[in-house]
Each structure stands twice: as C-alpha cells, then as structure tokens.
Amino acid sequence: MQIHSVGIDLGKTTFHWVALGAAGKVLVRKKFTRKQLLAYTANMQTSLIGLEACSGAHFLGRALRKQGHEVRLIAAQFAKPFVKSNKNDFVDAEAIAEAVERKNMRFVPIKTDDQLDLQAIHRVRDRLISRRTAVINPPSHGGGTGSECEKIATSLLKCIDTCIDTKHEKVRRVRIRKINIDIELDEGCQD
C-alpha cells in the first residue's frame, strides 16, 4: 500500500484522514483526535498532506512539517469542486487529497504564530475603525438633517440614564463613559 497523497478535514475535536494511492483510489479512511493524528503521522512514511486552510491548519501544518511531510494548505473554494457526492467529513478529506495533487493549484502559505498574531491585530484595528466611523457618521434615515442626530443622541442618553443605578462602582464608570459619549455625539452633531 503506497500512499501518494493524504487529505485531512479539520474539525474542533476530530480530524478525518483519507489516503489516496497513485491511481487516485482511496486506500485508508480514519478518524482521529489531534494527539492521535500527530502520533499516527509521525509513524508513517513521509508523504504529501493537504489541509483545508483555516486558523487551526497553520499549527497542524507546522507540526506535520516538523515530522518531515510535505504539507500544503488549500483554500476551501478550490477543494469544493473535487467533492464527488453528498457532503460529509470523509468526502471533504478525499476532495482535499485530490486537489492537493494538482500541479496548477494555488496554495496558502503556512503562517507562523507571529504572522497570525499580526493578522489578528489588523482585523481588530479594522473593526475599531469601522465602529468609530459608524459613531461619527450616524445613519440619516432617508437624508435627514442634523436634528435627527440630536434626537438619536437624546434617546441614547435617556436610555443610559434609566439604566444607571448610583449605588455601585460600575455605575461611576458608566457615567464617565456616558460623558464621553455626550462629548462625541455633541461634536458629531456640530459638524
């Protein structure tokens, strides 16, 4: 039994592993946990292993590379055309194993932890910018005037006032936050 390529469908706790021979026929189908998968791949011959690109695939790709395997990450949209029947985890793993063999396929590079951390920081920054922009540019609801901005600010502040209970420390922080919102909304309405 000569394994030509392997496809692994990643899940939260289980991994579905399918090995294909040189003719593209399925040789082995197995289901593993993370520890079982790493132990099994450490004891097998080095081969071409394909993983669907996701956040957990980078860790597993690095671990499999340390074991000597050739690991390639493939985007989900490129593996999808190789699915032959009803969708399940073993069929997905088989499709990944087929797709990873293609010479003209585009693959995702395996990222280090530092690269993944930097990517996460950029995503958080983008979300903060979009939320800040949403506060600065409130919806006009059909091309209204600045008075609508004042109505939104007034109703928001009334809502906050009704939620405040002056007996707790948390409320003091809420009041400080309310003052900051007052200032932001006042500045936004004046523009």
KAQUI-V806798 format. One record per residue. N is the residue number from 0. RES is the residue in one small letter. PHI is phi in radians with two decimals (NA if undefined). PSI is psi as a letter, one per 20 degrees, with the letter a starting at -180 (999 if undefined). Layout:
BEGIN
<<N:RES:PHI:PSI> <N:RES:PHI:PSI>>
END
This chain:
BEGIN
<<0:m:NA:o> <1:q:-1.75:o> <2:i:-1.41:p> <3:h:-1.68:g> <4:s:-2.61:q> <5:v:-2.24:p> <6:g:-2.08:p> <7:i:-2.14:p> <8:d:-1.65:p> <9:l:-1.53:q> <10:g:-2.33:a> <11:k:-1.19:g> <12:t:-2.13:h> <13:t:-2.13:q> <14:f:-2.20:p> <15:h:-1.77:p> <16:w:-2.07:p> <17:v:-2.25:p> <18:a:-1.89:p> <19:l:-1.94:q> <20:g:-1.48:a> <21:a:-1.12:h> <22:a:-1.46:i> <23:g:1.50:j> <24:k:-1.53:q> <25:v:-1.23:p> <26:l:-1.71:g> <27:v:-2.47:p> <28:r:-2.25:p> <29:k:-2.48:q> <30:k:-2.12:p> <31:f:-2.31:r> <32:t:-1.58:r> <33:r:-1.05:g> <34:k:-1.11:g> <35:q:-1.10:g> <36:l:-1.09:g> <37:l:-1.15:h> <38:a:-1.18:g> <39:y:-1.18:g> <40:t:-1.23:h> <41:a:-1.18:h> <42:n:-1.70:j> <43:m:-1.78:r> <44:q:-1.11:q> <45:t:-1.19:p> <46:s:-2.66:r> <47:l:-1.46:p> <48:i:-2.10:p> <49:g:-1.94:p> <50:l:-2.26:q> <51:e:-1.30:p> <52:a:-1.19:p> <53:c:-2.75:a> <54:s:-1.12:h> <55:g:-1.32:i> <56:a:-1.20:h> <57:h:-1.18:g> <58:f:-1.08:g> <59:l:-1.13:h> <60:g:-1.07:g> <61:r:-1.14:g> <62:a:-1.13:g> <63:l:-1.24:h> <64:r:-1.14:h> <65:k:-1.08:h> <66:q:-1.40:i> <67:g:1.78:j> <68:h:-1.42:q> <69:e:-1.58:o> <70:v:-1.94:p> <71:r:-2.30:p> <72:l:-1.71:p> <73:i:-2.15:p> <74:a:-1.17:q> <75:a:-1.03:h> <76:q:-1.19:h> <77:f:-1.51:h> <78:a:-1.51:h> <79:k:-1.00:g> <80:p:-1.11:i> <81:f:-1.59:i> <82:v:-1.25:p> <83:k:-1.68:h> <84:s:-2.46:b> <85:n:-0.98:q> <86:k:-1.26:p> <87:n:-2.63:r> <88:d:-1.16:h> <89:f:-1.19:h> <90:v:-1.13:h> <91:d:-1.10:g> <92:a:-1.10:h> <93:e:-1.13:g> <94:a:-1.11:h> <95:i:-1.13:g> <96:a:-1.09:h> <97:e:-1.22:g> <98:a:-1.16:h> <99:v:-1.23:i> <100:e:-1.35:h> <101:r:-1.15:p> <102:k:-1.31:h> <103:n:-1.67:j> <104:m:-1.34:q> <105:r:-1.62:p> <106:f:-2.03:q> <107:v:-1.64:p> <108:p:-1.21:q> <109:i:-1.34:p> <110:k:-1.68:q> <111:t:-1.44:r> <112:d:-1.07:h> <113:d:-1.11:g> <114:q:-1.15:h> <115:l:-1.16:h> <116:d:-1.12:g> <117:l:-1.11:h> <118:q:-1.10:g> <119:a:-1.14:g> <120:i:-1.09:g> <121:h:-1.11:h> <122:r:-1.16:g> <123:v:-1.10:g> <124:r:-1.06:g> <125:d:-1.07:g> <126:r:-1.13:g> <127:l:-1.09:g> <128:i:-1.13:g> <129:s:-1.18:h> <130:r:-1.22:h> <131:r:-1.11:g> <132:t:-1.12:h> <133:a:-1.14:h> <134:v:-1.26:g> <135:i:-1.20:h> <136:n:-1.99:m> <137:p:-1.17:q> <138:p:-1.11:q> <139:s:-1.58:i> <140:h:0.93:l> <141:g:1.62:k> <142:g:1.34:l> <143:g:-1.37:a> <144:t:-1.85:a> <145:g:-1.16:h> <146:s:-1.15:h> <147:e:-1.18:h> <148:c:-1.07:g> <149:e:-1.15:h> <150:k:-1.11:g> <151:i:-1.09:g> <152:a:-1.09:g> <153:t:-1.12:g> <154:s:-1.19:h> <155:l:-1.12:g> <156:l:-1.18:h> <157:k:-1.09:g> <158:c:-1.10:g> <159:i:-1.15:g> <160:d:-1.05:h> <161:t:-1.22:h> <162:c:-1.47:i> <163:i:-1.42:p> <164:d:-2.13:o> <165:t:-1.33:j> <166:k:-1.52:i> <167:h:-2.06:q> <168:e:-1.14:h> <169:k:-1.04:h> <170:v:-1.17:h> <171:r:-1.05:g> <172:r:-1.17:h> <173:v:-1.13:g> <174:r:-1.13:g> <175:i:-1.09:g> <176:r:-1.09:h> <177:k:-1.10:g> <178:i:-1.10:g> <179:n:-1.10:h> <180:i:-1.14:g> <181:d:-0.96:g> <182:i:-1.13:g> <183:e:-1.08:g> <184:l:-1.21:h> <185:d:-1.07:g> <186:e:-1.14:h> <187:g:-1.17:h> <188:c:-1.30:h> <189:q:-1.33:h> <190:d:-1.26:999>>
END
